[in-house]
Amino acid sequence: MNAVDTIRFLAADMVQSANSGHPGMPMGAAPMAWVLFSRHLRHDPSQPDWPDRDRFVLSAGHGSALQYALLHLFGYDLTLDDLRGFRQLGSRTPGHPEYGDTPGVEATTGPLGQGIAMAVGMALAERMYAARFPGLVDHRTWAIAGDGCLMEGISHEAASLAGHLGLGRLTVLWDDNRITIDGAVDRSCSDDQSARFRAYGWHVVEVSDGTDLEAIDRALTEAVADPRPSLVAVRTVIGHGAPDVAGTSAAHGSPLGADRLAEAKRRAGWPDEAFVVPEDVRAACEQYATAGRAARFVWEERLAALRESDPARAAEWQRRQRGDLPADVDEEFWAHLATTLPDAPTATRQSSRAVLAALTEALPELVGGSADLAGSTGTDAGTVPVRRGDYGGARIDFGIRELAMAAVLNGIALHGGFRCFGSTFLVFADYLRPALRLSALMRQPVIQVLTHDSVAVGEDGPTHQPVEHLDSLRIIPNVRVLRPADAGETAEAWRCALGATDGPTVLALSRQALPPLDGAHTTPGWLARDGFRVARASADPDVDLLASGSEVDLALAAAEVLAGEGLTVRVVSVPWRERFEVRRDRLGSARATVAVEAGSTLGWRHLADAVVGVDRFGASGAGSAVRDHVGLTVAAVADAARTALRSAAPSP
């Protein structure tokens, strides 16, 4: 138990030093975490990104001090000084585990339940990758979750999907301490969690004493042997050993206090000073780390053998690991694709389908699916589905689980070796937004294909007509929101999304058909570079009409009306507004500017003298009738331009 107490008191010392944090979960879960890291987790601290390592996700991310203590003890590049800097600005030990800040942290966690779903994604990616590279991929995924993780609805979505797909290399350890911040779990929840997971098709094993290392070890061994995903329910005591607060919510989210921590150490026979690591514990952890290095060396021999026997296959492996696109997805590929796109009015969701069909052939690592809307979102481009026991396909049928879909995709992206996408209606972005936010925070290149992007959805009515959603997505840092206006712009949007490896991309696509635009004013890569293109050119324009997506055609029609009145009008398609804001100087200025978009006007107001948009909910009716009803008309755009020109300074 010396190692377990080391973990407990390192965690408690971190929280006490910061005067902030959650000591209770690490003190209760330390035994299960020690057994996992020392006896079951295959990892090499000297090379944390070894491709065939086991993945570990601390879904109960508020207990981050537990993970930091383990990483330090096992020899990851995390010093005692780093532990002393817990929760301090710029430290490598932030308040919740953050991907990219700390070696050995596989995912950013904290929003409860998302860690479980990302672990499902990692386990799915492992099976899919193993189907493509047998012999190089053979690892497991582990997670530690708390009561809050299991209460959050995302755990139901993700666990159901994992059971359906038979992800037997996934094991979730449940820290069953029956306490949340407000008090006992039974104040708000009386679920039989074990029965719930069994109903999902999981193997469940229960450990009644969370301090019994051998019982925990047997449970994990049993989980590894079972072909189903496993829940190991470990009954623990939050704040184990802390006088007066152990087993209560008082141990959950506050430092123990100097006196209580000193008494806990005295009762455990532990030195009174902070951040103590006994030499025998260090030596034991080094032994375990050495075993992990040996496993890595064996794997590297397999990779070397593949280089000898099949250099092309080995090179393909390395390319996917780097995240590079295939060499033949080049200018010639995109130029040829442009010639195959529809030249008649086509919904951009269908244009996207045509692009995706071509990409599926050229980009074998592209995988994804929809929340039960493949036909509607254009993501049913003939790919083979992933099935239980047959993971060689590329289409993932997520079912009606938008939030889990987005979080699972994060797990796939974090695992590596794939480029991935999900899809649903834009209005349901609210269901997946928390996971999209984590995509952005972790800078993972997940693509979300969000269709039916305006009130022109029509008859389904305001419940299905997005209004505020474009702006609400644009304000998330690191997210590209691309709203193309025709087939050519849709291809360019996909190109931009695939070229981006530093964050997620949203493709906002139309349900209704949009006419092809003149592409004469574009150069390859224009969207990633500038975020806009001129759809109707005019020297020294009186007015600029800025528009995105389906409203570019509306702006062009209004330009014809205004031109008939003797005005010079330039129409600018702005698929990527945030990039346009940075590059706007390349466009030059007009006397007046009007922005047009079928959504909230808020984000356009600082870019234009007038905005024609939708600051109200839609209505049920034919799409064209609803657009007229909410004021998205040629007359409204032309009137806004005239008014803006009257208010503008006269021409010199």
C-alpha positions as CSV (number, residue, x, y, z in Angstrom):
1,M,0.0,0.0,0.0
2,N,3.1,2.3,0.1
3,A,2.6,3.2,-3.6
4,V,-1.1,3.8,-3.1
5,D,-0.5,6.2,-0.2
6,T,2.1,7.9,-2.3
7,I,-0.5,8.6,-4.9
8,R,-3.1,9.7,-2.3
9,F,-0.8,12.2,-0.6
10,L,0.8,13.6,-3.7
11,A,-2.7,14.4,-4.9
12,A,-3.8,15.9,-1.6
13,D,-0.6,17.9,-1.5
14,M,-1.2,19.3,-4.9
15,V,-4.7,20.4,-4.0
16,Q,-3.5,21.8,-0.7
17,S,-0.6,23.7,-2.3
18,A,-2.9,25.2,-4.9
19,N,-5.7,25.8,-2.3
20,S,-7.9,24.6,-5.1
21,G,-9.0,21.3,-6.5
22,H,-10.6,17.9,-5.8
23,P,-8.7,15.7,-3.3
24,G,-11.5,13.2,-2.6
25,M,-11.6,11.3,-5.9
26,P,-7.8,10.7,-6.1
27,M,-7.7,9.5,-2.5
28,G,-10.5,7.0,-3.0
29,A,-9.5,5.9,-6.5
30,A,-5.8,5.5,-5.9
31,P,-5.8,1.7,-5.4
32,M,-7.6,1.0,-8.7
33,A,-5.5,3.5,-10.5
34,W,-2.3,1.9,-9.1
35,V,-3.4,-1.6,-10.1
36,L,-4.2,-0.4,-13.6
37,F,-1.0,1.5,-14.2
38,S,1.3,-1.1,-12.6
39,R,-0.2,-4.4,-13.8
40,H,-2.4,-3.8,-16.8
41,L,-1.8,-0.6,-18.7
42,R,0.8,-1.1,-21.5
43,H,2.7,2.2,-21.8
44,D,6.2,3.5,-22.1
45,P,6.7,6.8,-20.2
46,S,9.9,7.5,-22.2
47,Q,7.8,7.6,-25.4
48,P,4.3,8.7,-24.5
49,D,3.1,8.8,-28.1
50,W,4.2,5.2,-29.0
51,P,1.4,4.3,-31.6
52,D,0.5,0.9,-30.1
53,R,0.4,2.0,-26.5
54,D,-2.7,1.4,-24.4
55,R,-4.9,4.6,-24.1
56,F,-6.0,5.8,-20.7
57,V,-8.6,8.5,-20.3
58,L,-9.5,10.0,-16.9
59,S,-13.2,10.8,-17.6
60,A,-13.6,12.1,-14.1
61,G,-11.3,14.9,-15.0
62,H,-11.8,16.8,-11.8
63,G,-9.6,14.2,-10.2
64,S,-6.6,15.3,-12.4
65,A,-4.2,15.3,-9.5
66,L,-4.6,11.5,-9.5
67,Q,-3.4,11.3,-13.1
68,Y,-0.5,13.8,-12.5
69,A,0.7,11.8,-9.5
70,L,0.7,8.6,-11.6
71,L,2.5,10.2,-14.5
72,H,5.2,11.6,-12.3
73,L,5.7,8.3,-10.4
74,F,6.0,6.2,-13.6
75,G,8.6,8.5,-15.1
76,Y,6.8,10.7,-17.6
77,D,8.3,14.1,-18.2
78,L,6.6,15.6,-15.2
79,T,8.6,16.7,-12.3
80,L,7.8,17.3,-8.6
81,D,8.1,21.0,-9.4
82,D,5.4,20.5,-12.0
83,L,3.2,18.9,-9.3
84,R,3.8,21.8,-7.0
85,G,2.6,24.1,-9.8
86,F,-0.8,22.4,-9.9
87,R,-3.6,24.6,-11.2
88,Q,-1.2,27.6,-11.6
89,L,-1.1,29.8,-14.7
90,G,1.2,28.3,-17.3
91,S,1.8,25.0,-15.4
92,R,1.9,21.6,-17.0
93,T,-0.6,20.4,-14.4
94,P,-3.8,22.3,-15.1
95,G,-7.0,22.0,-13.1
96,H,-8.4,19.3,-15.5
97,P,-6.3,17.1,-17.8
98,E,-5.6,19.0,-21.0
99,Y,-4.4,17.3,-24.2
100,G,-1.1,18.8,-25.3
101,D,-0.1,20.3,-22.0
102,T,1.0,17.2,-20.1
103,P,2.8,14.2,-21.5
104,G,0.7,11.1,-21.0
105,V,-2.6,12.9,-21.1
106,E,-4.6,11.4,-24.0
107,A,-7.6,13.7,-24.0
108,T,-8.9,16.9,-22.4
109,T,-11.6,16.0,-19.9
110,G,-13.6,17.7,-17.2
111,P,-17.1,18.0,-18.8
112,L,-18.4,14.8,-17.3
113,G,-19.1,11.8,-19.5
114,Q,-17.2,13.1,-22.5
115,G,-14.1,11.1,-21.4
116,I,-16.1,7.8,-21.6
117,A,-17.3,8.7,-25.1
118,M,-13.8,9.7,-26.3
119,A,-12.6,6.3,-24.9
120,V,-15.3,4.6,-27.0
121,G,-13.9,6.5,-30.0
122,M,-10.3,5.4,-29.2
123,A,-11.4,1.8,-28.8
124,L,-13.3,1.9,-32.1
125,A,-10.4,3.5,-33.8
126,E,-8.1,0.7,-32.5
127,R,-10.4,-2.0,-34.0
128,M,-10.7,-0.1,-37.3
129,Y,-7.0,0.5,-37.5
130,A,-6.2,-3.1,-36.6
131,A,-8.5,-4.3,-39.5
132,R,-6.3,-2.2,-41.8
133,F,-2.9,-2.9,-40.3
134,P,-3.0,-6.3,-38.6
135,G,0.2,-6.9,-36.6
136,L,0.9,-3.2,-36.0
137,V,-2.2,-2.4,-34.0
138,D,-3.1,-4.4,-30.9
139,H,-3.8,-2.3,-27.8
140,R,-6.5,-1.6,-25.3
141,T,-8.4,1.5,-24.1
142,W,-9.0,2.2,-20.4
143,A,-11.0,4.9,-18.6
144,I,-11.8,5.9,-15.0
145,A,-15.2,7.4,-14.6
146,G,-17.2,8.7,-11.7
147,D,-20.8,8.9,-10.7
148,G,-21.2,12.2,-12.5
149,C,-19.9,10.7,-15.7
150,L,-22.6,7.9,-15.5
151,M,-25.4,10.4,-14.8
152,E,-24.6,12.5,-17.8
153,G,-26.7,11.5,-20.8
154,I,-23.6,11.2,-23.1
155,S,-22.6,8.1,-21.1
156,H,-25.8,6.4,-22.1
157,E,-25.3,7.3,-25.8
158,A,-21.7,6.2,-25.9
159,A,-22.1,3.0,-23.8
160,S,-25.0,1.9,-26.0
161,L,-22.9,2.4,-29.1
162,A,-19.9,0.6,-27.6
163,G,-22.1,-2.4,-26.7
164,H,-23.7,-2.5,-30.1
165,L,-20.3,-2.5,-31.8
166,G,-18.8,-5.0,-29.4
167,L,-15.8,-3.0,-28.5
168,G,-14.2,-5.6,-26.2
169,R,-10.9,-3.8,-25.8
170,L,-12.5,-1.1,-23.8
171,T,-12.6,-1.2,-20.0
172,V,-14.2,1.5,-17.9
173,L,-13.4,1.5,-14.2
174,W,-16.2,3.1,-12.2
175,D,-15.2,5.0,-9.1
176,D,-18.4,4.1,-7.2
177,N,-18.1,6.4,-4.3
178,R,-21.7,7.4,-4.3
179,I,-21.0,11.1,-3.7
180,T,-21.4,14.2,-5.9
181,I,-20.8,17.8,-5.1
182,D,-24.2,18.3,-3.5
183,G,-24.1,15.2,-1.4
184,A,-25.0,11.5,-1.7
185,V,-25.8,10.2,-5.2
186,D,-29.2,8.9,-3.9
187,R,-30.4,12.4,-3.6
188,S,-30.8,12.5,-7.3
189,C,-30.2,9.1,-8.8
190,S,-31.2,5.6,-8.0
191,D,-30.1,3.8,-11.2
192,D,-28.8,0.3,-11.1
193,Q,-25.7,1.2,-13.2
194,S,-24.5,-2.4,-13.4
195,A,-27.9,-3.5,-14.8
196,R,-27.9,-0.6,-17.2
197,F,-24.5,-1.5,-18.7
198,R,-25.4,-5.2,-18.9
199,A,-28.5,-4.1,-20.9
200,Y,-26.2,-2.3,-23.3
201,G,-24.3,-5.6,-23.9
202,W,-21.4,-4.9,-21.6
203,H,-19.6,-7.3,-19.3
204,V,-19.8,-6.1,-15.7
205,V,-17.8,-7.1,-12.7
206,E,-18.1,-5.6,-9.2
207,V,-15.4,-5.0,-6.6
208,S,-17.0,-4.4,-3.2
209,D,-13.8,-3.1,-1.5
210,G,-11.9,-0.5,-3.4
211,T,-8.8,-1.0,-1.3
212,D,-8.4,-4.7,-2.2
213,L,-5.7,-4.6,-4.8
214,E,-5.9,-8.3,-5.6
215,A,-9.7,-8.1,-6.1
216,I,-9.2,-5.2,-8.4
217,D,-6.5,-7.0,-10.3
218,R,-8.7,-10.1,-10.7
219,A,-11.6,-7.9,-12.0
220,L,-9.4,-6.3,-14.6
221,T,-8.0,-9.6,-15.7
222,E,-11.5,-10.9,-16.1
223,A,-12.4,-7.8,-18.1
224,V,-9.5,-8.3,-20.5
225,A,-10.6,-11.9,-21.1
226,D,-14.2,-11.0,-21.9
227,P,-15.0,-10.2,-25.6
228,R,-17.5,-7.5,-24.6
229,P,-16.7,-3.9,-23.4
230,S,-16.3,-4.1,-19.6
231,L,-17.5,-2.0,-16.7
232,V,-15.5,-2.6,-13.5
233,A,-17.5,-1.2,-10.7
234,V,-15.2,-0.5,-7.7
235,R,-16.8,0.6,-4.4
236,T,-14.6,3.3,-3.0
237,V,-14.7,5.9,-0.2
238,I,-14.2,9.5,-1.4
239,G,-11.4,11.2,0.6
240,H,-10.2,7.8,2.0
241,G,-8.4,8.4,5.2
242,A,-9.3,12.1,5.6
243,P,-10.6,12.7,9.1
244,D,-14.2,13.9,9.4
245,V,-14.8,14.2,5.6
246,A,-14.0,10.8,4.2
247,G,-17.2,9.4,2.5
248,T,-18.8,12.8,2.3
249,S,-19.2,15.6,-0.2
250,A,-16.9,17.8,1.9
251,A,-14.0,15.8,0.4
252,H,-15.1,16.4,-3.1
253,G,-14.1,19.8,-4.3
254,S,-12.1,21.6,-1.6
255,P,-8.6,21.2,-0.1
256,L,-8.5,19.2,3.1
257,G,-6.9,21.9,5.0
258,A,-3.4,21.8,6.6
259,D,-4.5,20.3,9.9
260,R,-6.8,17.6,8.4
261,L,-4.2,16.6,5.8
262,A,-1.5,16.4,8.6
263,E,-3.8,14.2,10.6
264,A,-4.5,11.9,7.6
265,K,-0.8,11.5,7.1
266,R,-0.2,10.8,10.8
267,R,-2.9,8.1,10.8
268,A,-1.3,6.5,7.7
269,G,2.2,6.6,9.2
270,W,3.2,9.1,6.4
271,P,5.8,11.8,6.7
272,D,4.4,15.2,7.5
273,E,6.2,17.1,4.7
274,A,4.6,17.6,1.3
275,F,5.4,15.8,-2.0
276,V,7.1,12.8,-0.5
277,V,8.0,9.9,-2.8
278,P,9.7,6.9,-1.1
279,E,12.6,5.4,-3.0
280,D,11.0,1.9,-3.0
281,V,8.0,3.3,-4.8
282,R,10.2,5.1,-7.4
283,A,12.2,1.9,-7.9
284,A,9.0,-0.2,-8.4
285,C,7.6,2.3,-10.9
286,E,10.8,2.3,-12.8
287,Q,10.6,-1.5,-13.1
288,Y,7.1,-1.3,-14.5
289,A,8.2,1.4,-16.9
290,T,11.0,-0.8,-18.1
291,A,8.5,-3.5,-18.9
292,G,6.6,-1.0,-21.0
293,R,9.7,-0.1,-22.9
294,A,10.3,-3.8,-23.6
295,A,6.8,-4.1,-25.1
296,R,7.5,-1.0,-27.3
297,F,10.8,-2.5,-28.5
298,V,8.9,-5.7,-29.6
299,W,6.4,-3.6,-31.5
300,E,9.2,-1.6,-33.2
301,E,10.7,-4.9,-34.4
302,R,7.4,-5.7,-36.0
303,L,7.3,-2.3,-37.7
304,A,10.9,-2.8,-38.9
305,A,10.0,-6.3,-40.3
306,L,7.1,-4.7,-42.2
307,R,9.5,-2.1,-43.7
308,E,11.6,-5.0,-45.0
309,S,8.8,-7.2,-46.3
310,D,6.4,-4.5,-47.6
311,P,8.0,-1.0,-47.8
312,A,4.9,0.5,-49.4
313,R,2.6,-0.7,-46.7
314,A,5.0,0.6,-44.0
315,A,5.2,4.0,-45.8
316,E,1.4,4.1,-45.8
317,W,1.3,3.4,-42.1
318,Q,3.8,6.2,-41.5
319,R,1.9,8.7,-43.7
320,R,-1.3,8.0,-41.8
321,Q,0.5,8.4,-38.5
322,R,1.8,11.8,-39.5
323,G,-1.6,12.8,-40.7
324,D,-0.4,13.7,-44.2
325,L,-2.8,13.5,-47.1
326,P,-2.0,11.0,-49.9
327,A,0.3,12.4,-52.6
328,D,-2.4,12.1,-55.3
329,V,-4.9,14.3,-53.4
330,D,-3.2,17.2,-55.1
331,E,-4.0,20.1,-57.4
332,E,-4.7,17.7,-60.3
333,F,-7.1,15.8,-58.1
334,W,-9.1,18.9,-57.1
335,A,-9.0,20.3,-60.7
336,H,-10.4,17.0,-62.0
337,L,-13.0,16.9,-59.3
338,A,-14.2,20.3,-60.3
339,T,-15.0,19.0,-63.8
340,T,-17.3,16.3,-62.4
341,L,-19.4,18.5,-60.2
342,P,-23.0,19.3,-61.1
343,D,-23.5,22.3,-63.4
344,A,-27.2,22.6,-62.7
345,P,-28.8,24.0,-59.5
346,T,-27.9,21.6,-56.8
347,A,-28.2,21.6,-53.0
348,T,-24.8,22.0,-51.4
349,R,-25.5,18.9,-49.3
350,Q,-25.7,16.9,-52.6
351,S,-22.6,18.7,-54.0
352,S,-20.9,17.6,-50.8
353,R,-22.1,14.0,-51.4
354,A,-20.4,14.1,-54.8
355,V,-17.1,15.4,-53.3
356,L,-17.3,12.9,-50.5
357,A,-17.7,10.0,-52.9
358,A,-14.5,11.1,-54.7
359,L,-12.6,11.6,-51.4
360,T,-13.7,8.1,-50.2
361,E,-11.9,6.6,-53.2
362,A,-8.8,8.8,-52.8
363,L,-8.5,9.0,-49.0
364,P,-8.7,5.6,-47.4
365,E,-8.3,6.9,-43.9
366,L,-11.4,9.1,-44.2
367,V,-14.1,7.6,-41.9
368,G,-17.3,9.0,-40.5
369,G,-21.1,8.9,-40.5
370,S,-24.2,10.5,-39.4
371,A,-26.7,10.7,-36.5
372,D,-29.2,8.6,-38.5
373,L,-29.4,11.2,-41.3
374,A,-26.9,9.8,-43.9
375,G,-29.3,10.2,-46.8
376,S,-30.4,13.7,-45.8
377,T,-26.9,15.0,-45.1
378,G,-25.3,13.4,-48.2
379,T,-23.0,11.3,-46.2
380,D,-24.2,7.9,-47.6
381,A,-21.7,7.9,-50.5
382,G,-21.5,4.1,-50.9
383,T,-19.1,3.3,-48.0
384,V,-19.0,-0.1,-46.3
385,P,-20.5,0.1,-42.7
386,V,-18.6,-0.7,-39.6
387,R,-20.1,-3.7,-37.8
388,R,-19.5,-5.7,-34.7
389,G,-16.7,-8.1,-35.5
390,D,-16.1,-6.5,-38.9
391,Y,-14.3,-3.1,-38.5
392,G,-12.8,-2.8,-42.0
393,G,-15.6,-0.4,-43.2
394,A,-15.5,3.4,-43.2
395,R,-19.1,4.3,-42.5
396,I,-20.1,4.6,-38.8
397,D,-23.8,4.4,-38.1
398,F,-24.0,6.5,-34.9
399,G,-27.7,6.4,-34.5
400,I,-29.6,9.3,-33.0
401,R,-26.7,10.2,-30.7
402,E,-25.4,13.6,-31.8
403,L,-23.4,14.4,-28.7
404,A,-21.8,10.9,-28.4
405,M,-21.1,11.1,-32.2
406,A,-19.1,14.2,-31.8
407,A,-17.2,13.0,-28.7
408,V,-16.5,9.5,-30.3
409,L,-15.1,11.4,-33.3
410,N,-12.8,13.3,-31.0
411,G,-11.6,9.9,-29.7
412,I,-10.9,8.7,-33.2
413,A,-9.0,11.8,-34.1
414,L,-7.0,11.6,-30.9
415,H,-6.1,8.0,-31.5
416,G,-4.6,8.9,-34.8
417,G,-4.4,7.2,-38.2
418,F,-7.8,8.5,-39.5
419,R,-9.5,11.7,-40.7
420,C,-13.1,11.7,-39.6
421,F,-16.4,13.4,-40.0
422,G,-19.9,13.4,-38.6
423,S,-23.1,14.8,-39.8
424,T,-26.6,16.0,-38.7
425,F,-28.8,19.0,-39.3
426,L,-27.4,22.4,-38.4
427,V,-30.2,23.0,-35.9
428,F,-29.0,20.0,-34.0
429,A,-25.5,21.5,-33.5
430,D,-26.8,22.4,-30.1
431,Y,-26.9,18.7,-29.2
432,L,-23.2,18.2,-30.2
433,R,-21.8,21.6,-29.2
434,P,-20.1,20.5,-26.0
435,A,-18.0,17.9,-27.8
436,L,-17.3,20.3,-30.7
437,R,-16.0,22.8,-28.1
438,L,-13.6,20.1,-26.9
439,S,-12.6,19.4,-30.5
440,A,-11.6,23.1,-30.7
441,L,-9.9,23.1,-27.3
442,M,-7.8,20.1,-28.3
443,R,-7.4,21.4,-31.9
444,Q,-8.6,18.1,-33.4
445,P,-9.4,18.2,-37.1
446,V,-12.9,16.7,-36.9
447,I,-15.2,17.7,-39.7
448,Q,-18.9,18.2,-39.0
449,V,-21.2,18.2,-42.0
450,L,-24.2,20.2,-40.8
451,T,-27.0,20.5,-43.4
452,H,-30.5,22.1,-43.8
453,D,-28.8,25.3,-42.8
454,S,-31.5,28.0,-43.0
455,V,-35.2,28.8,-42.7
456,A,-35.5,27.5,-46.3
457,V,-35.8,24.0,-44.7
458,G,-39.5,25.0,-44.9
459,E,-42.3,22.7,-43.9
460,D,-40.6,21.2,-40.8
461,G,-41.0,24.6,-39.2
462,P,-39.0,26.6,-36.7
463,T,-37.9,23.6,-34.6
464,H,-35.8,22.5,-37.6
465,Q,-34.9,25.9,-39.0
466,P,-31.6,27.2,-37.7
467,V,-31.4,30.9,-37.0
468,E,-28.8,31.6,-34.3
469,H,-26.6,28.6,-35.0
470,L,-24.1,30.0,-37.5
471,D,-23.1,32.8,-35.2
472,S,-23.1,30.6,-32.2
473,L,-20.6,28.2,-33.8
474,R,-18.4,31.0,-35.2
475,I,-17.8,32.4,-31.7
476,I,-16.1,29.1,-30.6
477,P,-12.3,29.7,-30.9
478,N,-10.4,27.5,-33.4
479,V,-13.6,26.4,-35.3
480,R,-13.8,27.0,-39.0
481,V,-17.4,27.6,-40.1
482,L,-17.6,27.3,-43.9
483,R,-20.9,28.0,-45.7
484,P,-20.4,27.4,-49.5
485,A,-22.7,28.9,-52.1
486,D,-22.5,26.3,-54.9
487,A,-20.9,23.0,-55.9
488,G,-17.5,24.5,-56.6
489,E,-17.4,26.3,-53.3
490,T,-18.4,23.1,-51.6
491,A,-15.5,21.2,-53.0
492,E,-13.2,24.1,-51.9
493,A,-14.7,23.9,-48.5
494,W,-13.9,20.2,-48.2
495,R,-10.4,21.0,-49.5
496,C,-10.0,23.7,-46.8
497,A,-11.3,21.3,-44.1
498,L,-8.9,18.5,-45.0
499,G,-6.0,20.9,-45.2
500,A,-6.7,22.1,-41.6
501,T,-5.0,20.0,-38.9
502,D,-5.3,22.5,-36.1
503,G,-9.0,22.4,-35.2
504,P,-12.4,21.3,-36.3
505,T,-14.4,22.5,-39.3
506,V,-18.1,22.9,-39.7
507,L,-19.5,22.6,-43.3
508,A,-22.9,24.4,-43.3
509,L,-24.8,23.1,-46.3
510,S,-28.2,23.8,-47.9
511,R,-31.2,21.6,-48.3
512,Q,-32.5,23.6,-51.3
513,A,-30.9,23.7,-54.8
514,L,-28.4,26.6,-55.4
515,P,-27.3,27.6,-58.9
516,P,-23.7,27.4,-60.0
517,L,-21.8,30.7,-59.7
518,D,-19.2,32.2,-62.0
519,G,-15.8,30.8,-60.9
520,A,-13.7,33.1,-63.0
521,H,-12.6,35.2,-60.1
522,T,-10.9,32.4,-58.1
523,T,-7.5,30.8,-57.8
524,P,-6.8,27.4,-56.2
525,G,-6.8,27.5,-52.4
526,W,-8.7,30.8,-52.3
527,L,-10.9,29.8,-49.4
528,A,-8.1,28.8,-47.0
529,R,-6.2,31.9,-48.0
530,D,-8.8,34.6,-48.1
531,G,-12.1,33.3,-46.9
532,F,-14.0,35.1,-49.7
533,R,-14.2,35.4,-53.5
534,V,-15.8,38.0,-55.8
535,A,-18.9,36.5,-57.4
536,R,-19.8,39.7,-59.3
537,A,-16.9,42.1,-60.1
538,S,-17.2,45.9,-60.3
539,A,-14.5,48.5,-60.4
540,D,-15.0,51.3,-57.7
541,P,-18.3,49.9,-56.5
542,D,-20.9,52.0,-55.0
543,V,-22.0,49.1,-52.8
544,D,-20.7,45.8,-51.8
545,L,-23.1,43.0,-51.1
546,L,-21.5,40.4,-48.8
547,A,-23.3,37.0,-48.5
548,S,-22.7,33.4,-47.7
549,G,-24.3,30.2,-48.9
550,S,-27.7,30.4,-50.4
551,E,-27.9,34.1,-50.0
552,V,-25.1,34.7,-52.6
553,D,-27.7,34.0,-55.3
554,L,-30.0,36.4,-53.6
555,A,-27.4,39.1,-53.5
556,L,-26.6,38.6,-57.2
557,A,-30.3,39.1,-58.1
558,A,-30.4,42.3,-56.0
559,A,-27.2,43.5,-57.7
560,E,-29.0,43.2,-61.1
561,V,-31.9,45.4,-59.8
562,L,-29.5,48.0,-58.4
563,A,-27.4,48.0,-61.6
564,G,-30.5,48.8,-63.5
565,E,-30.7,51.9,-61.4
566,G,-27.3,53.0,-62.5
567,L,-25.4,51.8,-59.4
568,T,-22.1,49.8,-59.5
569,V,-22.4,46.7,-57.3
570,R,-19.9,44.1,-56.3
571,V,-21.1,40.8,-54.9
572,V,-18.7,39.0,-52.5
573,S,-19.2,35.4,-51.5
574,V,-18.0,34.9,-47.9
575,P,-18.0,31.2,-47.0
576,W,-15.5,31.8,-44.1
577,R,-16.4,35.0,-42.4
578,E,-13.6,34.9,-39.8
579,R,-10.9,34.6,-42.4
580,F,-12.6,37.3,-44.5
581,E,-12.4,39.7,-41.5
582,V,-8.6,39.2,-41.4
583,R,-8.1,39.4,-45.2
584,R,-10.8,42.1,-46.0
585,D,-8.2,44.7,-46.9
586,R,-7.4,42.6,-50.0
587,L,-10.9,43.4,-51.3
588,G,-10.8,47.1,-51.1
589,S,-13.7,49.3,-50.0
590,A,-17.0,50.5,-51.4
591,R,-19.1,53.5,-50.4
592,A,-21.6,51.2,-48.6
593,T,-21.7,47.6,-47.6
594,V,-24.7,45.3,-47.0
595,A,-24.4,41.8,-45.6
596,V,-27.0,39.1,-46.3
597,E,-27.3,35.8,-44.5
598,A,-30.2,33.6,-43.4
599,G,-29.4,33.8,-39.8
600,S,-28.6,36.1,-36.9
601,T,-27.4,39.5,-37.9
602,L,-25.3,40.0,-34.8
603,G,-21.9,38.9,-36.1
604,W,-22.2,40.9,-39.4
605,R,-23.0,44.3,-37.9
606,H,-19.4,45.4,-37.5
607,L,-18.7,44.4,-41.1
608,A,-21.5,46.1,-42.9
609,D,-23.5,49.3,-42.9
610,A,-26.7,47.2,-43.0
611,V,-27.5,43.6,-42.6
612,V,-30.4,41.6,-44.0
613,G,-30.8,38.5,-41.9
614,V,-33.1,36.6,-39.6
615,D,-33.4,37.6,-36.0
616,R,-36.5,35.7,-35.2
617,F,-37.7,32.1,-35.4
618,G,-39.0,30.8,-38.7
619,A,-42.3,29.4,-39.6
620,S,-43.9,26.3,-41.1
621,G,-44.4,26.4,-44.9
622,A,-42.7,26.0,-48.2
623,G,-39.1,27.1,-48.0
624,S,-39.5,29.9,-50.5
625,A,-42.6,31.2,-48.8
626,V,-40.8,31.2,-45.4
627,R,-37.9,33.1,-46.8
628,D,-40.2,35.7,-48.1
629,H,-42.1,35.7,-44.8
630,V,-38.9,36.5,-42.8
631,G,-37.7,39.2,-45.2
632,L,-35.0,37.3,-47.2
633,T,-36.0,38.9,-50.5
634,V,-34.4,40.7,-53.4
635,A,-36.4,43.8,-52.6
636,A,-35.2,43.8,-49.0
637,V,-31.6,43.6,-50.0
638,A,-32.0,46.3,-52.6
639,D,-33.7,48.6,-50.1
640,A,-31.0,48.0,-47.6
641,A,-28.4,49.0,-50.2
642,R,-30.2,52.2,-51.1
643,T,-30.6,53.1,-47.5
644,A,-27.0,52.5,-46.8
645,L,-25.9,54.5,-49.7
646,R,-28.1,57.5,-48.6
647,S,-26.4,57.4,-45.2
648,A,-22.9,57.0,-46.7
649,A,-20.5,59.9,-47.2
650,P,-20.8,61.2,-50.7
651,S,-18.2,60.2,-53.3
652,P,-15.2,62.5,-53.5
